[in-house]
Amino acid sequence: MLADFSALTMTQWIIVSLSVFICFSFSIWAILDVWKHNFGSSNEKALWMQICIFIPILGALAYLFLGKKRGSLIQ
C-alpha cells in the first residue's frame, strides 16, 4: 500500500526533501572520496566503491569509519 503523500504539509515536504538530499550527498561524497584515494590494491578500491554504491548510507558510514584511514590521498 502506498502512503497518502497529499496529507503532508509544506514543512514536512521540506524536511523529507532535505533529509533525502543530505543522505544522497553523503553517499556521493563517499564515492568521490574512494575515487581520490589510493588503497593497497585495486580490488580494495573496487570493493569500497561497490559498497558505497550498492549500500548507500551504511556503505558511506562504513567507509568513513573503516576505509578512509586505509587509503592514502592521490597526489
N, C-alpha and C positions, 0 to 999 in steps of 0.2 A: 504494500500500500504506500502511496505517495503522501507526503506531508502536505498540508494546506499552506503554501507559501504566501497566499494572499492575505493571511492573517498577521503577517509580520509588519511591524511599524517601520518607518524610515530609519529610526535609530538602530533597530535590530538588524536591518539590512546592512547598515554601515558597519556594525560590529562584526557581522558574519563575513562581509567582504574584506574587511581589514584583517581578520584572522586568517582567511584563506590566502591573502596576499603575503602576509608575514611568513606563513608556513612554506609557500611556494618560493619566496625569496631566500629563505634559509636553505632549502634544498638546492636551489640554483647556485648559491654561494658555495655549498659543499662540493658540488660537481666541478665548478670552476677552480676551487682550491686544490682538488685532487689533480686536475689537469696541470696546474702550475707547479706541483711538487714532484720530485724525483724519489722513487722508492727503491728498495734493494733490487727488485726485479720488475719487469713489465707486467708479469702476472699479478703481482700485488696491486699495482696501479689499476689494472683492469678489474680486479675484484672489488676494490673500493669504489670504482666508478659504477659498476653494476649494482652494488649495494645501495649507493646513493640514488641511482635512477629507479630501481625496482621497489625499494622500500623507502620512500621519500623522507619522511620526517625522522623515523627511527634510524635509518641509514645515515642521515646527516648528523644526528646526535652521536651515533657510534663513531663516525669519523672524527667528530670534534673531540671526543674524549679518548679515543684509542688510536686512530690512524694519523692524525695531524702531527703528532710527535715523532712518528716513524719516518716520515719523509723529510727531505731537505728541499728548500726552495731552489728552483731552477734559475740560474743567473743569466 
